Amino acid sequence: MYFKASSIDLLEAFFIFVTVLDILRKPYPCNKEILNNLIISLLAGAFIFFFLLLFKPFDSLINYSDYVSLGYGLITFAVSFFIAAILPQFFSNYFSDANWTVLKEIGHLSFIVFTIGVVNFLYVASSQISVEKSDVYSFNNFILSISITFVIGIIPIVVVVL
């Protein structure tokens, strides 16, 4: 059996697509304030620390302890603060309110989460806190680290953008 789309379904999908594009193109304030970004980064790092400490997601993949959770929280704080507060000081033309949109904000936050995932991968591999000890620097572990970071990092992104 196959699904046959009617012309009405395709038209509805097109209007939804256009609506989403309109939302993504809307102006969005670019947060370049260092103090603001410091507070947001501290809150994000604290959220990650307490979330991992309390819920221990992916427990079969990572050996959690207070120090390991603290490490992830510190990584989240440091990377997000550097990218959100320090980089815009050097690239002020790109990070201007005049051309900042919802799409750029989502891309910027996704870049932060991706970078946190890369640093998390290096943290896990270098400190041997992974349950899987063989080939800790493998591509599969890299993708796993990025994926886990995005799964957990989507929560603060949604809170910040919305």
DOVONU-699612 format. One line per field, with one value per atom (N, C-alpha, C, O): x, y, z; atom name; residue number from 1. Coordinates in pm, whole numbers, padded with zeros to 5 digits, always signed. Layout:
% DOVONU-699612
px (X,...)
py (Y,...)
pz (Z,...)
site (CA,...)
pos (NUM,...)
//
This chain:
% DOVONU-699612
px (+00085,+00000,+00090,+00194,+00052,+00129,+00040,-00083,+00105,+00034,+00022,+00122,-00099,-00121,-00159,-00263,-00073,-00097,-00191,-00173,-00289,-00380,-00321,-00225,-00378,-00328,-00352,-00277,-00455,-00481,-00372,-00325,-00330,-00223,-00093,-00022,-00063,+00059,+00051,+00151,-00065,-00083,-00067,-00005,-00124,-00109,+00038,+00088,+00107,+00250,+00329,+00419,+00296,+00364,+00343,+00437,+00218,+00189,+00259,+00304,+00268,+00341,+00488,+00550,+00544,+00684,+00710,+00809,+00623,+00636,+00625,+00699,+00533,+00516,+00641,+00686,+00698,+00821,+00935,+01011,+00946,+01050,+01032,+01130,+00907,+00881,+00926,+00984,+00899,+00939,+01091,+01146,+01159,+01305,+01373,+01485,+01307,+01365,+01335,+01386,+01255,+01220,+01342,+01429,+01348,+01458,+01457,+01351,+01574,+01589,+01701,+01802,+01684,+01790,+01917,+01912,+02028,+02157,+02212,+02238,+02227,+02273,+02426,+02491,+02481,+02627,+02675,+02795,+02583,+02618,+02695,+02646,+02813,+02898,+02834,+02835,+02778,+02716,+02595,+02575,+02514,+02399,+02444,+02387,+02545,+02595,+02662,+02658,+02724,+02782,+02674,+02689,+02565,+02454,+02391,+02366,+02365,+02304,+02397,+02351,+02527,+02623,+02633,+02642,+02633,+02633,+02508,+02516,+02394,+02269,+02268,+02222,+02319,+02326,+02419,+02386,+02536,+02630,+02572,+02587,+02504,+02440,+02328,+02312,+02250,+02143,+02202,+02152,+02306,+02368,+02422,+02401,+02490,+02545,+02435,+02445,+02330,+02224,+02142,+02099,+02119,+02044,+02117,+02056,+02247,+02325,+02338,+02334,+02352,+02366,+02239,+02245,+02125,+01998,+01944,+01898,+01948,+01882,+01976,+01930,+02103,+02202,+02155,+02149,+02122,+02081,+02202,+02316,+02176,+02282,+02377,+02498,+02321,+02401,+02478,+02583,+02426,+02495,+02618,+02700,+02630,+02742,+02848,+02965,+02808,+02899,+02897,+02791,+03016,+03027,+03012,+03106,+02894,+02869,+02921,+02917,+02970,+03002,+02979,+02951,+02991,+02973,+03075,+03043,+03198,+03305,+03285,+03312,+03237,+03212,+03101,+03113,+02993,+02883,+02930,+02891,+03014,+03070,+03155,+03151,+03231,+03312,+03227,+03261,+03117,+03027,+02966,+02951,+02930,+02875,+02976,+02942,+03101,+03207,+03236,+03260,+03236,+03256,+03144,+03170,+03022,+02907,+02921,+02900,+02956,+02973,+03084,+03062,+03203,+03319,+03299,+03325,+03253,+03235,+03125,+03143,+03012,+02901,+02937,+02901,+03008,+03048,+03146,+03134,+03244,+03343,+03277,+03302,+03193,+03133,+03027,+03016,+02949,+02839,+02884,+02825,+02987,+03026,+03155,+03166,+03253,+03385,+03393,+03439,+03350,+03359,+03286,+03341,+03165,+03099,+03178,+03157,+03266,+03347,+03446,+03485,+03488,+03584,+03516,+03576,+03393,+03320,+03191,+03081,+03205,+03088,+03002,+02881,+03061,+02980,+02882,+02766,+02928,+02841,+02734,+02618,+02774,+02682,+02617,+02629,+02550,+02484,+02333,+02280,+02266,+02120,+02054,+01944,+02122,+02064,+02035,+01937,+02121,+02099,+02082,+02092,+02057,+02041,+01897,+01804,+01877,+01744,+01725,+01819,+01603,+01574,+01660,+01713,+01674,+01756,+01902,+01964,+01957,+02096,+02111,+02213,+02012,+02019,+02017,+02093,+01930,+01925,+02055,+02107,+02109,+02238,+02351,+02437,+02352,+02454,+02449,+02552,+02329,+02314,+02348,+02403,+02314,+02350,+02501,+02556,+02568,+02715,+02775,+02872,+02716,+02762,+02745,+02838,+02630,+02605,+02698,+02750,+02721,+02814,+02954,+03020,+02999,+03132,+03141,+03242,+03036,+03032,+03043,+03114,+02975,+02984,+03125,+03170,+03195,+03335,+03422,+03501,+03407,+03488,+03448,+03534,+03319,+03276,+03342,+03384,+03350,+03415,+03561,+03608,+03631,+03771,+03782,+03876,+03688,+03685,+03666,+03738,+03569,+03541,+03661,+03704,+03713,+03823,+03950,+04021,+03979,+04105,+04098,+04200,+03979,+03969,+03922,+03910,+03895,+03855,+03733,+03729,+03633,+03513,+03404,+03296,+03434,+03340,+03336,+03439,+03218,+03205,+03276,+03340,+03265,+03330,+03475,+03502,+03569,+03710,+03786,+03894,+03732,+03808,+03793,+03682,+03903,+03906,+03821,+03728,+03855,+03776,+03777,+03686,+03876,+03883,+03821,+03854,+03731,+03673,+03569,+03517,+03542,+03443,+03304,+03226,+03273,+03143,+03125,+03017,+03230,+03221,+03208,+03141,+03272,+03260,+03115,+03059,+03055,+02915,+02823,+02727,+02851,+02771,+02777,+02675,+02895,+02912,+02835,+02769,+02843,+02770,+02620,+02546,+02574,+02431,+02378,+02273,+02449,+02406,+02401,+02307,+02500,+02503,+02383,+02323,+02347,+02231,+02101,+02010,+02092,+01969,+01947,+01835,+02052,+02039,+02037,+01965,+02115,+02127,+02006,+01994,+01917,+01798,+01709,+01637,+01713,+01628,+01665,+01577,+01792,+01826,+01806,+01772,+01827,+01808,+01662,+01635,+01571,+01429,+01392,+01317,+01445,+01416,+01470,+01401,+01591,+01653,+01584,+01556,+01556,+01499,+01352,+01307,+01279,+01135,+01113,+00999)
py (-00117,+00000,+00124,+00126,+00223,+00345,+00463,+00455,+00572,+00694,+00783,+00813,+00825,+00913,+01051,+01068,+01147,+01283,+01354,+01351,+01418,+01496,+01635,+01674,+01707,+01841,+01933,+02029,+01905,+01985,+01961,+02055,+01834,+01802,+01871,+01925,+01869,+01934,+02085,+02149,+02142,+02285,+02323,+02424,+02241,+02266,+02256,+02340,+02155,+02139,+02259,+02307,+02309,+02425,+02548,+02621,+02570,+02685,+02672,+02772,+02551,+02530,+02562,+02628,+02516,+02543,+02692,+02742,+02764,+02908,+02979,+03073,+02933,+02991,+02972,+03065,+02852,+02825,+02913,+02967,+02927,+03015,+03158,+03226,+03205,+03342,+03359,+03462,+03259,+03266,+03269,+03347,+03184,+03176,+03303,+03333,+03377,+03500,+03623,+03732,+03608,+03723,+03774,+03696,+03904,+03960,+03904,+03877,+03889,+03837,+03917,+03944,+03956,+04036,+03953,+03840,+04010,+03944,+03981,+04098,+03883,+03906,+03910,+03806,+04031,+04046,+04095,+04114,+04114,+04164,+04057,+03946,+04091,+03994,+03946,+03827,+04037,+03998,+03908,+03809,+03943,+03859,+03718,+03619,+03709,+03580,+03503,+03380,+03575,+03510,+03442,+03328,+03513,+03458,+03339,+03235,+03354,+03244,+03123,+03010,+03145,+03035,+02966,+02844,+03046,+02987,+02903,+02794,+02955,+02880,+02752,+02648,+02760,+02641,+02536,+02418,+02579,+02488,+02425,+02305,+02506,+02455,+02357,+02253,+02390,+02300,+02164,+02060,+02165,+02040,+01962,+01841,+02029,+01962,+01894,+01775,+01969,+01912,+01807,+01708,+01830,+01733,+01600,+01495,+01602,+01479,+01415,+01293,+01497,+01447,+01378,+01272,+01437,+01383,+01269,+01168,+01283,+01186,+01080,+00971,+01108,+01016,+00951,+00829,+01034,+00975,+00907,+00943,+00814,+00741,+00674,+00666,+00626,+00566,+00443,+00410,+00377,+00258,+00296,+00210,+00424,+00467,+00545,+00546,+00610,+00699,+00663,+00644,+00654,+00634,+00769,+00848,+00795,+00924,+00927,+00828,+01042,+01074,+01224,+01292,+01276,+01419,+01497,+01600,+01445,+01516,+01511,+01608,+01398,+01386,+01482,+01552,+01486,+01578,+01723,+01806,+01752,+01887,+01921,+02034,+01825,+01846,+01884,+01977,+01813,+01846,+01985,+02061,+02018,+02151,+02261,+02365,+02238,+02338,+02353,+02464,+02241,+02247,+02328,+02413,+02301,+02374,+02523,+02605,+02557,+02699,+02762,+02866,+02702,+02763,+02779,+02886,+02673,+02679,+02778,+02860,+02771,+02860,+03005,+03094,+03032,+03170,+03221,+03334,+03140,+03183,+03214,+03319,+03123,+03143,+03253,+03330,+03260,+03357,+03497,+03596,+03508,+03641,+03693,+03812,+03607,+03653,+03665,+03767,+03563,+03568,+03688,+03750,+03723,+03840,+03970,+04063,+03978,+04098,+04113,+04224,+04000,+04003,+04006,+04051,+03958,+03952,+04033,+03981,+04159,+04244,+04268,+04289,+04265,+04282,+04167,+04188,+04046,+03929,+03928,+03898,+03960,+03957,+04094,+04152,+04144,+04273,+04252,+04162,+04338,+04330,+04354,+04306,+04427,+04463,+04340,+04339,+04237,+04121,+03990,+03882,+03999,+03878,+03830,+03909,+03700,+03643,+03523,+03479,+03472,+03352,+03237,+03160,+03224,+03117,+03129,+03029,+03251,+03269,+03237,+03180,+03272,+03242,+03091,+03039,+03021,+02875,+02814,+02721,+02863,+02814,+02842,+02756,+02961,+02999,+02907,+02858,+02885,+02798,+02652,+02580,+02610,+02474,+02459,+02354,+02564,+02561,+02549,+02477,+02621,+02611,+02468,+02412,+02408,+02272,+02173,+02081,+02192,+02105,+02114,+02013,+02236,+02255,+02194,+02133,+02209,+02144,+01992,+01926,+01937,+01794,+01749,+01643,+01831,+01798,+01799,+01707,+01901,+01909,+01797,+01741,+01763,+01650,+01520,+01439,+01503,+01384,+01377,+01271,+01488,+01491,+01468,+01403,+01521,+01503,+01356,+01302,+01291,+01150,+01064,+00976,+01089,+01007,+01025,+00928,+01149,+01172,+01127,+01090,+01130,+01092,+00949,+00902,+00880,+00739,+00716,+00618,+00806,+00787,+00712,+00686,+00679,+00605,+00460,+00404,+00400,+00259,+00174,+00074,+00213,+00142,+00188,+00299,+00103,+00143,+00124,+00181,+00045,+00018,+00133,+00180,+00176,+00276,+00399,+00432,+00465,+00579,+00696,+00778,+00705,+00813,+00774,+00834,+00676,+00630,+00730,+00813,+00720,+00806,+00780,+00874,+00654,+00621,+00689,+00740,+00690,+00757,+00909,+00975,+00962,+01105,+01139,+01234,+01063,+01085,+01065,+01140,+00966,+00941,+01060,+01101,+01114,+01229,+01350,+01420,+01376,+01488,+01465,+01557,+01344,+01312,+01329,+01391,+01276,+01289,+01436,+01479,+01513,+01655,+01728,+01813,+01695,+01759,+01717,+01798,+01591,+01544,+01620,+01663,+01638,+01711,+01862,+01935,+01909,+02053,+02117,+02239,+02038,+02096,+02165,+02259,+02119,+02178,+02324,+02410,+02355,+02497,+02582,+02700,+02523,+02598,+02642,+02757,+02551,+02584,+02693,+02785,+02682,+02781,+02917,+03018,+02923,+03051,+03116,+03236,+03040,+03099,+03134,+03238,+03051,+03079,+03164,+03199)
pz (+00000,+00000,+00000,+00066,-00069,-00075,-00039,-00043,-00005,+00034,-00089,-00155,-00118,-00232,-00178,-00115,-00204,-00156,-00252,-00374,-00195,-00279,-00301,-00234,-00394,-00420,-00301,-00281,-00221,-00101,+00003,+00067,+00019,+00114,+00075,+00159,-00054,-00101,-00082,-00048,-00104,-00086,+00062,+00094,+00152,+00296,+00336,+00412,+00286,+00317,+00268,+00337,+00150,+00096,+00185,+00213,+00229,+00316,+00451,+00507,+00503,+00629,+00608,+00692,+00498,+00465,+00453,+00507,+00385,+00368,+00503,+00530,+00588,+00721,+00806,+00874,+00802,+00877,+00826,+00905,+00694,+00637,+00683,+00714,+00688,+00735,+00880,+00915,+00963,+01103,+01114,+01192,+01037,+01044,+00994,+01034,+00907,+00851,+00936,+00906,+01040,+01123,+01198,+01236,+01220,+01299,+01441,+01498,+01494,+01630,+01696,+01632,+01821,+01885,+01907,+01957,+01868,+01887,+02024,+02052,+02108,+02245,+02248,+02248,+02251,+02255,+02392,+02412,+02483,+02617,+02694,+02712,+02739,+02808,+02938,+02967,+03016,+03143,+03119,+03190,+03021,+02986,+02948,+02995,+02863,+02819,+02932,+02935,+03024,+03141,+03224,+03266,+03246,+03326,+03254,+03315,+03124,+03047,+03046,+03061,+03027,+03025,+03160,+03168,+03267,+03402,+03427,+03483,+03385,+03402,+03318,+03364,+03196,+03111,+03171,+03175,+03219,+03282,+03408,+03431,+03490,+03612,+03576,+03641,+03472,+03429,+03390,+03433,+03309,+03263,+03382,+03391,+03474,+03592,+03673,+03704,+03707,+03790,+03714,+03772,+03586,+03505,+03502,+03525,+03475,+03470,+03607,+03621,+03709,+03845,+03892,+03954,+03862,+03910,+03826,+03880,+03694,+03607,+03550,+03515,+03541,+03485,+03354,+03343,+03254,+03126,+03060,+03087,+02976,+02905,+03004,+02981,+03116,+03223,+03175,+03229,+03073,+03021,+02938,+02906,+02902,+02818,+02894,+02855,+03002,+03074,+03222,+03281,+03282,+03426,+03495,+03497,+03551,+03613,+03756,+03828,+03792,+03931,+03944,+03846,+04067,+04086,+04002,+03943,+03999,+03927,+03775,+03705,+03726,+03582,+03542,+03441,+03619,+03590,+03599,+03517,+03697,+03710,+03588,+03539,+03539,+03419,+03299,+03225,+03279,+03168,+03187,+03091,+03310,+03338,+03310,+03254,+03351,+03326,+03177,+03128,+03105,+02960,+02895,+02810,+02936,+02881,+02907,+02818,+03031,+03066,+02982,+02919,+02981,+02916,+02765,+02710,+02700,+02554,+02518,+02428,+02587,+02551,+02580,+02502,+02689,+02717,+02613,+02565,+02578,+02479,+02345,+02286,+02297,+02164,+02167,+02072,+02274,+02278,+02317,+02272,+02400,+02450,+02391,+02362,+02373,+02329,+02177,+02126,+02103,+01957,+01895,+01804,+01942,+01883,+01897,+01820,+01995,+02011,+01896,+01861,+01837,+01726,+01589,+01491,+01582,+01455,+01466,+01445,+01498,+01525,+01401,+01414,+01282,+01161,+01141,+01104,+01167,+01153,+01262,+01235,+01384,+01499,+01520,+01628,+01418,+01432,+01435,+01371,+01510,+01518,+01382,+01357,+01296,+01167,+01080,+01006,+01089,+01003,+01081,+01023,+01212,+01293,+01284,+01299,+01258,+01241,+01333,+01399,+01337,+01415,+01365,+01445,+01234,+01176,+01219,+01255,+01217,+01261,+01409,+01450,+01490,+01633,+01656,+01738,+01585,+01598,+01549,+01611,+01438,+01388,+01484,+01506,+01543,+01641,+01764,+01811,+01815,+01931,+01897,+01980,+01776,+01733,+01721,+01755,+01673,+01667,+01807,+01828,+01902,+02041,+02091,+02150,+02068,+02115,+02045,+02108,+01915,+01843,+01902,+01924,+01928,+01985,+02125,+02160,+02204,+02336,+02318,+02394,+02217,+02190,+02155,+02199,+02077,+02042,+02167,+02188,+02249,+02372,+02468,+02536,+02475,+02558,+02512,+02593,+02380,+02325,+02371,+02414,+02361,+02404,+02555,+02601,+02630,+02776,+02812,+02896,+02748,+02776,+02734,+02809,+02615,+02564,+02646,+02674,+02685,+02758,+02903,+02961,+02962,+03103,+03122,+03236,+03013,+03019,+03108,+03182,+03102,+03182,+03105,+03158,+02981,+02900,+02947,+02984,+02946,+02981,+02878,+02912,+02752,+02642,+02633,+02588,+02674,+02682,+02551,+02533,+02460,+02339,+02239,+02213,+02187,+02081,+02113,+02040,+02224,+02271,+02173,+02177,+02087,+01989,+01854,+01752,+01853,+01727,+01674,+01749,+01546,+01482,+01540,+01558,+01570,+01629,+01765,+01795,+01846,+01975,+01957,+02036,+01855,+01825,+01791,+01846,+01701,+01662,+01782,+01799,+01864,+01983,+02079,+02135,+02098,+02187,+02135,+02213,+02006,+01945,+01961,+01997,+01935,+01944,+02085,+02105,+02183,+02323,+02362,+02430,+02321,+02354,+02293,+02358,+02169,+02107,+02174,+02189,+02214,+02280,+02410,+02439,+02488,+02615,+02590,+02658,+02494,+02469,+02405,+02405,+02350,+02286,+02389,+02355,+02513,+02617,+02641,+02633,+02671,+02688,+02563,+02572,+02444,+02320,+02306,+02274,+02330,+02319,+02421,+02389,+02543,+02646,+02606,+02624,+02553,+02518,+02398,+02402,+02293,+02171,+02190,+02140,+02259,+02275,+02397,+02428)
site (N,CA,C,O,N,CA,C,O,N,CA,C,O,N,CA,C,O,N,CA,C,O,N,CA,C,O,N,CA,C,O,N,CA,C,O,N,CA,C,O,N,CA,C,O,N,CA,C,O,N,CA,C,O,N,CA,C,O,N,CA,C,O,N,CA,C,O,N,CA,C,O,N,CA,C,O,N,CA,C,O,N,CA,C,O,N,CA,C,O,N,CA,C,O,N,CA,C,O,N,CA,C,O,N,CA,C,O,N,CA,C,O,N,CA,C,O,N,CA,C,O,N,CA,C,O,N,CA,C,O,N,CA,C,O,N,CA,C,O,N,CA,C,O,N,CA,C,O,N,CA,C,O,N,CA,C,O,N,CA,C,O,N,CA,C,O,N,CA,C,O,N,CA,C,O,N,CA,C,O,N,CA,C,O,N,CA,C,O,N,CA,C,O,N,CA,C,O,N,CA,C,O,N,CA,C,O,N,CA,C,O,N,CA,C,O,N,CA,C,O,N,CA,C,O,N,CA,C,O,N,CA,C,O,N,CA,C,O,N,CA,C,O,N,CA,C,O,N,CA,C,O,N,CA,C,O,N,CA,C,O,N,CA,C,O,N,CA,C,O,N,CA,C,O,N,CA,C,O,N,CA,C,O,N,CA,C,O,N,CA,C,O,N,CA,C,O,N,CA,C,O,N,CA,C,O,N,CA,C,O,N,CA,C,O,N,CA,C,O,N,CA,C,O,N,CA,C,O,N,CA,C,O,N,CA,C,O,N,CA,C,O,N,CA,C,O,N,CA,C,O,N,CA,C,O,N,CA,C,O,N,CA,C,O,N,CA,C,O,N,CA,C,O,N,CA,C,O,N,CA,C,O,N,CA,C,O,N,CA,C,O,N,CA,C,O,N,CA,C,O,N,CA,C,O,N,CA,C,O,N,CA,C,O,N,CA,C,O,N,CA,C,O,N,CA,C,O,N,CA,C,O,N,CA,C,O,N,CA,C,O,N,CA,C,O,N,CA,C,O,N,CA,C,O,N,CA,C,O,N,CA,C,O,N,CA,C,O,N,CA,C,O,N,CA,C,O,N,CA,C,O,N,CA,C,O,N,CA,C,O,N,CA,C,O,N,CA,C,O,N,CA,C,O,N,CA,C,O,N,CA,C,O,N,CA,C,O,N,CA,C,O,N,CA,C,O,N,CA,C,O,N,CA,C,O,N,CA,C,O,N,CA,C,O,N,CA,C,O,N,CA,C,O,N,CA,C,O,N,CA,C,O,N,CA,C,O,N,CA,C,O,N,CA,C,O,N,CA,C,O,N,CA,C,O,N,CA,C,O,N,CA,C,O,N,CA,C,O,N,CA,C,O,N,CA,C,O,N,CA,C,O,N,CA,C,O,N,CA,C,O,N,CA,C,O,N,CA,C,O,N,CA,C,O,N,CA,C,O,N,CA,C,O,N,CA,C,O,N,CA,C,O,N,CA,C,O,N,CA,C,O,N,CA,C,O,N,CA,C,O,N,CA,C,O,N,CA,C,O,N,CA,C,O,N,CA,C,O,N,CA,C,O,N,CA,C,O,N,CA,C,O,N,CA,C,O,N,CA,C,O,N,CA,C,O,N,CA,C,O,N,CA,C,O,N,CA,C,O)
pos (1,1,1,1,2,2,2,2,3,3,3,3,4,4,4,4,5,5,5,5,6,6,6,6,7,7,7,7,8,8,8,8,9,9,9,9,10,10,10,10,11,11,11,11,12,12,12,12,13,13,13,13,14,14,14,14,15,15,15,15,16,16,16,16,17,17,17,17,18,18,18,18,19,19,19,19,20,20,20,20,21,21,21,21,22,22,22,22,23,23,23,23,24,24,24,24,25,25,25,25,26,26,26,26,27,27,27,27,28,28,28,28,29,29,29,29,30,30,30,30,31,31,31,31,32,32,32,32,33,33,33,33,34,34,34,34,35,35,35,35,36,36,36,36,37,37,37,37,38,38,38,38,39,39,39,39,40,40,40,40,41,41,41,41,42,42,42,42,43,43,43,43,44,44,44,44,45,45,45,45,46,46,46,46,47,47,47,47,48,48,48,48,49,49,49,49,50,50,50,50,51,51,51,51,52,52,52,52,53,53,53,53,54,54,54,54,55,55,55,55,56,56,56,56,57,57,57,57,58,58,58,58,59,59,59,59,60,60,60,60,61,61,61,61,62,62,62,62,63,63,63,63,64,64,64,64,65,65,65,65,66,66,66,66,67,67,67,67,68,68,68,68,69,69,69,69,70,70,70,70,71,71,71,71,72,72,72,72,73,73,73,73,74,74,74,74,75,75,75,75,76,76,76,76,77,77,77,77,78,78,78,78,79,79,79,79,80,80,80,80,81,81,81,81,82,82,82,82,83,83,83,83,84,84,84,84,85,85,85,85,86,86,86,86,87,87,87,87,88,88,88,88,89,89,89,89,90,90,90,90,91,91,91,91,92,92,92,92,93,93,93,93,94,94,94,94,95,95,95,95,96,96,96,96,97,97,97,97,98,98,98,98,99,99,99,99,100,100,100,100,101,101,101,101,102,102,102,102,103,103,103,103,104,104,104,104,105,105,105,105,106,106,106,106,107,107,107,107,108,108,108,108,109,109,109,109,110,110,110,110,111,111,111,111,112,112,112,112,113,113,113,113,114,114,114,114,115,115,115,115,116,116,116,116,117,117,117,117,118,118,118,118,119,119,119,119,120,120,120,120,121,121,121,121,122,122,122,122,123,123,123,123,124,124,124,124,125,125,125,125,126,126,126,126,127,127,127,127,128,128,128,128,129,129,129,129,130,130,130,130,131,131,131,131,132,132,132,132,133,133,133,133,134,134,134,134,135,135,135,135,136,136,136,136,137,137,137,137,138,138,138,138,139,139,139,139,140,140,140,140,141,141,141,141,142,142,142,142,143,143,143,143,144,144,144,144,145,145,145,145,146,146,146,146,147,147,147,147,148,148,148,148,149,149,149,149,150,150,150,150,151,151,151,151,152,152,152,152,153,153,153,153,154,154,154,154,155,155,155,155,156,156,156,156,157,157,157,157,158,158,158,158,159,159,159,159,160,160,160,160,161,161,161,161,162,162,162,162)
//
